Amino acid sequence: MAVSSETTARSFIVVFLLAVLAATCEARQANSGGGVTYDGRSLIINGKRELLFSGSVHYPRSTPEMWPDIIKKSKEGGLNVIQTYVFWNGHEPQYGKFNYEGRYDLVKFIKLVQKQGMYVTLRLGPFIQAEWNHGGLPYWLREVANITFRTDNKPFKDHMKRFATMIVKKMKDEKLFASQGGPIILAQIENEYNNVARAFEGGARYIKWAGNMAVGLDTGVPWVMCKQNDPPGEVINACNGRNCGDTFQGPDDRTKPSLWTENWTAQYRVFGDPPSQRSAEDIAYSVARFFSKNGTLVNYYMYHGGTNFGRTGAAFVMTRYYDEAPLDEYGLPKEPKWGHLRDLHYALKLCSKALLKGSPSVQSFGSGFEARLYEIPEDNVCVAFLTNTNARRDGTVKFRGTEYFLPRRSISILPDCKTVVYNNQMVNSQHNARTFNPAKDDSKNNKWQMYVEQPPSVRDTSIKAKGPQELVNMTKDTTDYLWYATSFNLEKDDLSMRHDIRPVLQVSHLGHAMHAFVNGKYIGSGHGTKIEKSFVFQKPMDLQAGTNDVAILGMTVGLPDSGAYLEHRLSGVHTVVVQGLNAGSLDLSQNVWGHKVAMEGERKAIYDEKKVDSFKWEDAKSDSPITWYKRYFDAPNGKDPVAVDLKSMGKGQVWVNGESIGRYWVSYLSPLGKPSQSIYHVPRSFLKSKDNLMVVFEERGGKPEDILIMTVKRDNICSFVSESNPPQVRSWAIKNSQIQSVVNDAKPDATLTCTGDKVIRSIVFASFGNPSGICGNFTVGSCHARQAKSVVEQACLGKASCVLPVSAATYGADAGCEGTTATLAVQAKCARASQKD
């Protein structure tokens, strides 16, 4: 459709803008120390306004060896801020015993960000949620007398203040706040408290106390609270969500800037979930929309998700975290998401003067089409965001005498109110596809051994009580596992003689999962879900006259991380009944139950290289429950990331050279009939060149001989660009406040680039005309130019990078072919220059 602007009037948001502009003249200082101030337009860092593009990178979810490259790639992606939570239960796992080493070396992480010339947002919480075990709160906090988390409760507030004060002091001692010349420009206290506020009578008092306590720590930088409608005093409320440009009501005070602390780049996933994703085009639309409506800081949650190593994931949360982020679990750029957002950041920076200092206005074209403008008339500066908010309708608008095509749900950015340098639906950046490749020669040393644990009887346990006890209070979050054991006697007459009647074990379980053994024999497993953690287990079993032993291995899969009253959540066996006896049902719930915390292998650190040989190992057999398996393997050659394929296993945990790579649960299938995750990251820093020890604890049975060591690559690179796309955004630059072309003839082109020391070794696909599909699965259309592949091969083979024109003439295509989209699609394969096919 075409919509003319001739009959529409430009409307100015007078009241709001006057308040904003007045506030700009009286920039509000967050603290008396401050190098960071703010007003209704933006943060002001050392007296300078900047557009801030931030990405969440959680230091414990990657290794210190990965941090420099992740931070570097984040900067190359156009970010100037890294955001991270602070993980209380990682830093103080036991009261008064602190850990700031390895993956928890917070100071080192922040200094690496500073080394790249970037800023930091530090989210202290100390409740963080973050799909992290117990929301970041240490287990020992539950055992503090008379404590209630996250409300006007003195024990909780005392410990919260102690931790926040400790972290702030540590940052001050290292001079890491911007007021001291450091990189930290923002700090956050609490987290999404609006979600639980109504559950607490003292919630309003608590949130006021938390904000005032934080400000009183005198950091010299502003404090924020996300999803908090009524933050106290000078604390800034910020938005979390997918579309804050449309859903955020704005700050509670017009003297505060509009900040977006979490723009979700994907959907975090739990065991049992099907795959999900969020497109680069949709993320880019949301960001452009936010900046067009007075936003000046966006944070991508996550920019790099990483791995929930060990037992750090929250209830049912997968080990792989936000793998669909711009940098995937392995730290590799996921294209086109990484590149398309990089281009967006560049386009917005071309507009920065107007966005930070200009007068905003809105011009409506009707039917969901509009232009949002920022102008500085005296400097001849004008920026326009031409917007089509319709999800299913393309259109054309006439703006200042020129027609502009706007695809559905798109925004075109015009840094001079004339030239389109970016549209979120027109992707110029390259695409890539990830592959997992079996390590060469890995099968040569594929020899496994096993050590089988035995279910305990009640006589083997030292902790006995009437009835099964609550699981987490017993384990104290030192392990996922708690054994429950009891016994009962039967007479021969208690058992049915009929073949169609068998005794059934019925267990009411509060979550999260269990495995049951009767008289030493495994009879089955049961589990809840992220949504409904409790469940009922019912399985037939064989009983005998005399004594019968029941052993139940109860377990959590991470502690819950959200909602009110986390300290009161329950897990483990609730009731146990034997059904199908001649005399009816036998309730074992009030029996004497023995309890045994953790697996023997855990308690004795069977995965430790120095202790592994103290166990009696035998040749491995498949499908053995509660079994430890081990093997040795050599690290794959090269620098590509390493992973292990566990699709042949069931549920358990894996250690490599004593380091836990996390929980696996491939037997829990999604509604699509596949495991949510079957391949697990093994960081290169965990490996030696030779003889790496892998120890697998399998709970229910699997085939260890089919476990594969893999390397991870994104060597399949693609381009899919049309003649209608704008030129590459870096064809433009700002000089003397005006946009100028930095190339002779600004036209769209397709760029293919290999990473590292790799070059383009082959062209798998090339077509100009109307190709379709996605990277790794392109098909030619009816207007295919036959010489396209040879043209691309001549331009690209043997090179680390090549630039391809997007024009019919270059590829001998018929520009008049009916149905042509004038699109170039290419798939290339990268490999090391010295590598042979």
Long-range contacts (C-beta under 8 A, 24 or more apart in sequence): 1-367, 1-393, 1-394, 1-395, 1-396, 2-395, 2-396, 2-397, 2-398, 2-403, 3-365, 3-366, 3-367, 3-369, 3-395, 3-396, 3-397, 3-398, 4-365, 4-398, 5-363, 5-365, 5-371, 5-397, 5-398, 5-399, 5-400, 6-398, 8-363, 8-364, 8-365, 8-366, 10-361, 10-362, 10-363, 10-373, 11-361, 11-362, 11-363, 11-364, 12-359, 12-361, 12-362, 13-360, 13-361, 13-362, 16-254, 17-359, 17-360, 19-254, 20-254, 20-294, 21-359, 23-254, 23-255, 26-255, 28-234, 28-255, 28-256, 30-220, 30-221, 30-222, 30-223, 30-234, 31-179, 31-215, 31-218, 31-219, 31-220, 31-221, 31-222, 32-218, 32-220, 33-179, 33-218, 33-219, 33-220, 34-178, 34-179, 34-220, 34-221, 35-177, 35-178, 35-179, 35-180, 35-181, 35-220, 35-221, 36-178, 36-179, 36-185, 36-186, 36-220, 36-221, 36-222, 37-222, 38-222, 38-236, 38-255, 38-256, 38-257, 39-255, 39-257, 40-251, 40-254, 40-255, 40-256, 40-257, 41-257, 41-294, 41-296, 41-356, 42-257, 42-296, 42-297, 42-356, 43-185, 43-186, 43-222, 43-257, 43-296, 43-297, 45-119, 45-178, 45-185, 46-178, 49-296, 49-356, 49-357, 50-80, 50-352, 50-356, 51-291, 51-296, 51-297, 51-348, 51-349, 51-352, 51-355, 51-356, 52-80, 52-81, 52-119, 52-296, 52-297, 52-298, 53-78, 53-79, 53-80, 53-81, 53-297, 53-298, 53-345, 53-348, 54-79, 54-80, 54-81, 54-82, 54-83, 54-119, 54-121, 54-297, 54-298, 54-299, 54-300, 55-79, 55-81, 55-82, 55-83, 55-299, 55-300, 55-302, 55-303, 55-304, 55-326, 56-82, 56-83, 56-84, 56-262, 56-299, 56-300, 56-301, 56-302, 56-303, 56-304, 57-82, 57-83, 57-84, 57-302, 57-303, 57-304, 57-306, 58-84, 58-85, 58-87, 58-130, 58-302, 58-305, 58-306, 59-84, 59-103, 59-104, 59-105, 59-106, 59-109, 60-87, 60-90, 60-103, 60-104, 60-309, 60-312, 61-103, 61-304, 61-305, 61-306, 61-307, 61-308, 61-309, 61-312, 61-321, 62-103, 62-304, 62-306, 62-307, 62-331, 62-683, 63-102, 63-103, 63-683, 63-685, 63-686, 64-102, 64-103, 64-105, 64-108, 64-109, 64-685, 65-683, 65-684, 65-685, 66-331, 66-683, 66-685, 67-108, 67-109, 67-112, 68-112, 69-331, 70-304, 70-327, 70-331, 71-112, 71-113, 71-116, 71-118, 72-116, 73-327, 73-331, 73-333, 73-338, 74-118, 74-303, 74-304, 74-327, 75-116, 75-117, 75-118, 76-342, 77-303, 77-326, 77-327, 77-333, 77-338, 77-339, 77-341, 77-342, 77-345, 78-341, 78-342, 78-343, 78-344, 78-345, 78-346, 78-349, 79-118, 79-300, 79-303, 79-345, 80-118, 80-119, 81-118, 81-119, 81-120, 81-121, 81-185, 81-297, 81-299, 82-113, 82-118, 82-119, 82-120, 82-121, 82-303, 83-120, 83-121, 83-123, 83-261, 83-299, 83-301, 84-109, 84-120, 84-121, 84-122, 84-123, 85-123, 85-125, 85-128, 85-130, 85-132, 85-136, 86-122, 86-123, 86-124, 86-125, 86-126, 86-128, 86-136, 86-167, 87-128, 87-132, 87-136, 88-125, 88-126, 88-128, 88-136, 88-137, 88-138, 88-163, 89-132, 89-133, 89-134, 89-136, 89-137, 89-138, 89-139, 90-136, 90-312, 91-167, 92-138, 92-163, 93-138, 94-138, 94-140, 95-138, 95-140, 100-170, 103-309, 106-167, 106-170, 107-170, 107-171, 107-174, 107-176, 110-171, 110-174, 110-176, 110-182, 110-183, 110-184, 111-174, 111-176, 113-183, 114-176, 114-182, 114-183, 118-183, 119-178, 119-183, 119-184, 119-185, 120-176, 120-183, 120-184, 120-185, 121-184, 121-185, 121-186, 121-187, 121-188, 121-224, 121-261, 121-299, 122-167, 122-171, 122-184, 122-186, 122-187, 122-188, 123-187, 123-188, 123-191, 123-261, 124-163, 124-164, 124-167, 124-168, 124-187, 124-188, 124-189, 124-214, 125-188, 125-189, 125-190, 125-191, 126-160, 126-163, 126-164, 127-190, 127-191, 128-191, 129-191, 129-192, 129-314, 129-561, 129-562, 130-314, 130-561, 131-268, 131-308, 131-313, 131-314, 131-317, 131-321, 131-561, 132-308, 132-312, 132-313, 132-314, 132-561, 133-311, 133-312, 133-313, 133-314, 133-477, 133-558, 133-559, 133-561, 134-314, 134-477, 134-559, 134-560, 134-561, 134-566, 135-314, 135-560, 135-561, 135-562, 135-566, 136-561, 137-566, 139-472, 139-476, 139-477, 139-559, 140-476, 141-567, 142-567, 147-567, 148-200, 148-565, 148-567, 149-565, 149-566, 149-567, 150-190, 150-193, 150-196, 150-200, 150-206, 150-564, 151-200, 151-201, 151-202, 151-203, 151-206, 152-200, 152-202, 152-203, 152-205, 152-206, 152-209, 153-202, 153-206, 157-206, 157-209, 157-213, 160-210, 160-213, 161-213, 164-189, 164-213, 164-214, 164-217, 165-217, 168-217, 168-219, 171-219, 172-219, 177-219, 177-220, 177-221, 178-220, 178-221, 179-219, 179-220, 179-221, 180-220, 184-219, 184-221, 185-221, 186-221, 186-222, 186-223, 186-224, 187-214, 187-219, 187-221, 187-222, 187-223, 187-224, 188-223, 188-224, 188-225, 188-226, 188-261, 189-213, 189-214, 189-223, 189-224, 189-225, 189-235, 190-225, 190-228, 191-226, 191-227, 192-226, 192-227, 192-228, 192-240, 193-225, 193-227, 193-228, 194-227, 194-228, 194-229, 195-227, 195-562, 195-563, 196-563, 196-564, 199-564, 199-565, 200-564, 204-230, 207-231, 207-232, 208-232, 211-235, 224-259, 224-261, 226-261, 226-262, 240-264, 240-301, 242-278, 242-282, 242-286, 243-286, 243-289, 244-286, 244-290, 244-295, 245-286, 245-287, 245-288, 245-289, 245-290, 245-291, 245-292, 245-293, 245-295, 246-289, 248-290, 250-294, 257-296, 257-297, 258-290, 258-293, 258-294, 258-295, 258-296, 259-295, 259-296, 259-297, 260-290, 260-295, 260-297, 260-298, 260-299, 261-299, 261-301, 262-299, 262-301, 263-287, 263-290, 263-298, 263-299, 263-300, 263-301, 264-301, 265-300, 265-301, 265-302, 265-303, 265-322, 265-324, 265-325, 265-326, 265-337, 266-302, 266-305, 266-322, 266-323, 266-324, 266-325, 267-324, 268-305, 268-317, 268-318, 268-321, 268-322, 269-317, 269-318, 269-320, 269-676, 269-677, 270-315, 270-316, 270-317, 270-318, 270-530, 270-676, 271-316, 271-317, 271-318, 271-530, 271-557, 271-665, 271-668, 271-676, 271-677, 272-316, 272-529, 272-530, 272-668, 272-669, 272-670, 272-676, 273-318, 273-670, 273-676, 274-670, 274-671, 274-672, 274-676, 275-670, 275-672, 276-324, 277-324, 278-324, 279-337, 280-336, 280-337, 280-340, 280-341, 280-427, 281-340, 281-410, 281-424, 281-425, 281-427, 282-409, 283-337, 283-341, 284-340, 284-341, 284-344, 284-424, 285-409, 285-410, 285-411, 285-424, 285-425, 287-341, 287-344, 287-348, 288-344, 288-348, 288-385, 288-411, 288-413, 288-422, 288-424, 289-385, 289-387, 289-411, 291-348, 291-351, 291-355, 291-385, 292-372, 292-385, 292-387, 292-411, 293-372, 294-360, 296-355, 296-356, 300-325, 300-326, 300-341, 303-327, 304-328, 304-331, 305-329, 307-661, 307-662, 307-681, 307-683, 308-662, 308-663, 309-659, 309-660, 309-661, 309-662, 310-660, 310-662, 311-477, 311-479, 311-480, 311-558, 311-653, 311-660, 311-662, 311-663, 312-558, 312-662, 313-557, 313-558, 313-662, 313-663, 314-558, 314-559, 314-560, 314-561, 314-562, 315-511, 315-512, 315-530, 315-533, 315-556, 315-557, 315-558, 315-559, 315-560, 315-561, 316-512, 316-529, 316-530, 316-533, 316-557, 316-558, 317-530, 317-558, 317-561, 318-676, 318-677, 319-661, 319-662, 319-663, 319-664, 319-677, 319-680, 319-681, 320-677, 320-680, 320-681, 328-434, 329-681, 330-641, 330-643, 330-681, 330-712, 331-641, 332-434, 332-641, 332-712, 332-714, 333-432, 333-714, 333-755, 334-432, 334-434, 334-714, 335-429, 335-430, 335-431, 335-432, 335-714, 335-717, 336-427, 336-429, 336-430, 336-431, 338-429, 339-429, 339-430, 340-424, 340-427, 340-428, 340-429, 342-429, 343-422, 343-428, 343-429, 343-728, 343-729, 343-730, 344-422, 344-424, 346-729, 346-730, 347-413, 347-415, 347-421, 347-422, 347-729, 348-413, 350-413, 350-415, 350-421, 350-729, 350-732, 350-733, 350-734, 350-739, 351-383, 351-413, 351-415, 353-379, 353-381, 353-734, 353-737, 354-381, 354-382, 354-383, 354-415, 355-383, 358-382, 358-383, 363-399, 365-397, 367-395, 368-393, 369-395, 369-397, 369-406, 371-397, 371-399, 373-417, 376-737, 379-737, 380-737, 380-738, 381-737, 381-738, 382-416, 382-417, 383-413, 383-414, 383-415, 383-416, 383-417, 384-413, 384-414, 384-417, 385-411, 385-412, 385-413, 385-414, 386-411, 386-412, 386-414, 386-420, 387-411, 405-724, 415-732, 415-734, 415-739, 416-738, 416-739, 419-732, 419-739, 420-726, 421-726, 421-727, 421-729, 421-731, 421-732, 421-739, 422-726, 422-729, 423-725, 423-726, 426-722, 426-724, 426-725, 426-726, 427-720, 427-721, 427-725, 428-721, 428-725, 428-726, 428-728, 428-729, 428-748, 428-749, 428-750, 428-751, 430-717, 430-718, 430-719, 430-750, 430-751, 430-752, 430-753, 431-717, 431-718, 431-719, 431-720, 431-774, 431-775, 432-714, 432-715, 432-716, 432-717, 432-718, 432-775, 433-714, 433-716, 433-718, 433-775, 433-776, 434-712, 434-713, 434-714, 435-712, 435-713, 435-714, 435-715, 435-716, 436-643, 436-645, 436-679, 436-710, 436-711, 436-712, 437-710, 437-711, 437-712, 437-713, 438-708, 438-709, 438-710, 439-636, 439-642, 439-708, 439-709, 439-710, 439-711, 440-636, 440-637, 441-634, 442-633, 442-634, 442-636, 442-708, 442-709, 445-631, 445-632, 445-633, 445-634, 446-631, 446-705, 447-631, 448-619, 448-620, 448-629, 448-630, 448-631, 448-704, 448-705, 449-617, 449-618, 449-619, 449-620, 449-629, 449-630, 449-631, 450-617, 450-618, 450-619, 450-620, 450-621, 450-624, 450-627, 450-628, 450-629, 450-630, 450-704, 451-601, 451-606, 451-615, 451-616, 451-617, 451-618, 451-627, 451-628, 451-630, 452-624, 452-626, 452-627, 452-628, 453-599, 453-600, 453-601, 453-626, 453-627, 453-628, 454-520, 455-483, 455-485, 455-517, 455-520, 455-549, 455-551, 455-553, 455-626, 456-483, 456-485, 456-551, 456-594, 456-596, 457-485, 457-487, 457-549, 457-551, 457-594, 458-485, 458-486, 458-487, 458-549, 458-592, 458-593, 458-594, 459-487, 459-594, 460-485, 460-594, 460-596, 461-485, 461-594, 461-595, 461-596, 462-594, 462-596, 463-594, 463-595, 463-596, 463-597, 464-592, 464-593, 464-594, 464-595, 465-592, 465-593, 465-595, 466-590, 466-591, 466-592, 466-593, 467-589, 467-590, 467-591, 467-593, 468-552, 468-572, 468-573, 468-574, 468-576, 468-589, 468-593, 468-595, 469-572, 469-593, 469-595, 470-510, 470-570, 470-571, 470-572, 471-510, 471-554, 471-555, 471-556, 471-570, 471-571, 471-572, 471-573, 472-556, 472-559, 472-569, 472-570, 472-571, 472-572, 474-572, 474-595, 474-597, 475-556, 475-597, 475-598, 477-559, 478-597, 478-598, 479-597, 479-598, 479-599, 479-602, 480-555, 480-556, 480-557, 480-653, 480-663, 481-553, 481-554, 481-555, 481-597, 481-598, 481-599, 481-602, 482-553, 482-554, 482-555, 482-572, 482-595, 482-596, 482-597, 482-598, 483-551, 483-552, 483-553, 483-554, 483-594, 483-595, 483-596, 483-597, 484-551, 484-552, 484-553, 484-554, 484-572, 484-573, 484-593, 484-594, 484-595, 485-549, 485-550, 485-551, 485-552, 485-593, 485-594, 485-595, 485-596, 486-549, 486-550, 486-576, 486-588, 486-591, 486-592, 486-593, 486-594, 487-547, 487-548, 487-549, 487-550, 487-591, 488-547, 488-548, 488-550, 488-578, 488-586, 488-588, 488-591, 489-546, 489-547, 489-548, 490-543, 490-544, 490-545, 490-546, 490-548, 490-581, 491-545, 492-545, 493-582, 494-545, 494-581, 494-582, 494-583, 495-543, 495-545, 495-581, 495-582, 496-580, 496-581, 496-582, 501-580, 502-540, 502-541, 502-542, 502-580, 503-540, 503-541, 503-542, 503-543, 503-578, 503-579, 503-580, 503-581, 504-538, 504-539, 504-540, 504-541, 504-578, 504-579, 504-580, 505-537, 505-538, 505-539, 505-540, 505-541, 505-550, 505-576, 505-577, 505-578, 505-579, 506-536, 506-537, 506-538, 506-576, 506-577, 506-578, 506-579, 507-536, 507-537, 507-538, 507-552, 507-573, 507-574, 507-575, 507-576, 507-577, 508-534, 508-536, 508-573, 508-574, 508-575, 508-576, 509-534, 509-535, 509-536, 509-537, 509-554, 509-572, 509-573, 509-574, 510-534, 510-570, 510-571, 510-572, 510-573, 510-574, 511-535, 511-556, 511-571, 511-572, 512-555, 512-556, 512-557, 512-558, 512-571, 513-554, 513-555, 513-557, 513-651, 514-552, 514-553, 514-554, 514-555, 514-573, 515-552, 515-553, 515-625, 515-626, 515-699, 515-700, 516-541, 516-550, 516-551, 516-552, 516-553, 517-550, 517-551, 517-552, 517-553, 518-542, 518-543, 518-548, 518-549, 518-550, 518-551, 519-543, 519-544, 519-548, 519-549, 520-549, 520-551, 522-625, 522-626, 522-700, 522-701, 525-651, 525-699, 525-700, 527-557, 527-668, 533-571, 534-574, 538-579, 540-580, 543-578, 550-576, 550-588, 552-576, 553-626, 553-699, 555-699, 557-663, 557-665, 558-663, 599-626, 599-697, 601-628, 601-697, 602-697, 605-658, 606-695, 607-655, 607-658, 607-660, 607-693, 607-695, 608-658, 609-657, 609-658, 609-693, 612-693, 612-695, 620-704, 620-705, 622-701, 622-702, 622-703, 622-704, 622-705, 623-701, 623-702, 623-703, 624-698, 624-701, 625-698, 625-699, 625-700, 625-701, 626-698, 626-699, 627-697, 627-698, 627-701, 628-695, 628-696, 628-697, 628-698, 629-695, 629-696, 629-697, 629-698, 629-704, 630-693, 630-694, 630-695, 630-696, 631-694, 631-704, 632-691, 632-692, 632-693, 632-694, 633-692, 633-694, 633-709, 634-689, 634-690, 634-691, 634-692, 635-684, 635-687, 635-688, 635-689, 635-690, 635-692, 636-709, 636-711, 638-711, 638-832, 639-684, 639-756, 640-711, 640-712, 640-713, 641-681, 641-683, 641-684, 641-711, 641-712, 642-681, 642-682, 642-683, 642-684, 642-687, 642-709, 642-710, 642-711, 642-712, 643-679, 643-680, 643-681, 643-682, 643-709, 643-710, 643-711, 643-712, 644-679, 644-680, 644-682, 644-694, 644-707, 644-708, 644-709, 644-710, 645-678, 645-679, 645-707, 645-708, 645-709, 645-710, 646-678, 646-679, 646-680, 646-696, 646-702, 646-707, 647-675, 647-678, 647-679, 647-706, 648-702, 648-703, 648-704, 648-705, 648-706, 648-707, 649-696, 649-698, 649-702, 649-703, 649-704, 649-707, 650-698, 650-699, 650-700, 650-701, 650-702, 651-698, 651-699, 651-700, 652-696, 652-697, 652-698, 652-699, 653-696, 653-697, 654-680, 654-694, 654-695, 654-696, 654-697, 655-693, 655-694, 655-695, 655-696, 656-682, 656-686, 656-687, 656-692, 656-693, 656-694, 656-695, 657-686, 657-687, 657-688, 657-692, 657-693, 658-693, 659-683, 659-686, 661-686, 667-700, 679-710, 682-709, 714-755, 715-754, 715-758, 715-829, 715-830, 715-831, 716-764, 716-775, 716-776, 716-827, 716-828, 716-829, 716-830, 717-752, 717-753, 717-754, 717-775, 717-827, 717-828, 717-829, 717-830, 718-752, 718-775, 718-776, 718-778, 718-825, 718-826, 718-827, 718-828, 719-750, 719-751, 719-752, 719-804, 719-824, 719-825, 719-826, 720-750, 720-771, 720-775, 720-778, 720-823, 720-824, 720-825, 721-748, 721-749, 721-750, 721-806, 721-823, 721-824, 722-748, 722-806, 722-821, 722-822, 722-823, 722-824, 723-748, 723-806, 723-807, 723-808, 723-822, 723-823, 724-748, 724-822, 725-806, 747-805, 747-806, 747-807, 748-806, 749-803, 749-804, 749-805, 749-806, 750-803, 750-804, 750-806, 750-824, 750-826, 751-801, 751-802, 751-803, 751-804, 752-796, 752-801, 752-802, 752-804, 752-826, 752-828, 753-800, 753-801, 754-800, 754-801, 754-830, 755-830, 756-832, 757-832, 757-833, 758-800, 758-830, 758-831, 758-832, 758-833, 759-798, 759-799, 759-800, 759-830, 759-831, 759-832, 759-833, 760-796, 760-797, 760-798, 760-799, 760-800, 760-802, 760-828, 760-829, 760-830, 761-797, 761-798, 761-829, 761-830, 761-831, 761-835, 761-837, 762-797, 762-828, 762-829, 762-837, 763-789, 763-792, 763-793, 763-796, 763-797, 763-826, 763-827, 763-828, 763-829, 764-827, 764-828, 764-829, 765-789, 765-825, 765-826, 765-827, 766-791, 766-792, 766-793, 766-824, 766-825, 766-826, 766-827, 767-824, 767-825, 767-826, 768-808, 768-810, 768-811, 768-813, 768-822, 768-823, 768-824, 768-825, 769-813, 769-814, 769-817, 769-820, 769-821, 769-822, 769-823, 770-817, 770-819, 770-820, 770-821, 770-823, 771-823, 771-825, 773-825, 775-827, 776-827, 778-825, 778-827, 781-819, 781-820, 781-821, 782-817, 782-818, 782-819, 783-813, 783-814, 783-817, 783-818, 783-819, 783-820, 785-811, 785-812, 785-813, 785-814, 786-812, 787-811, 787-812, 788-812, 788-813, 788-824, 792-826, 792-828, 796-828
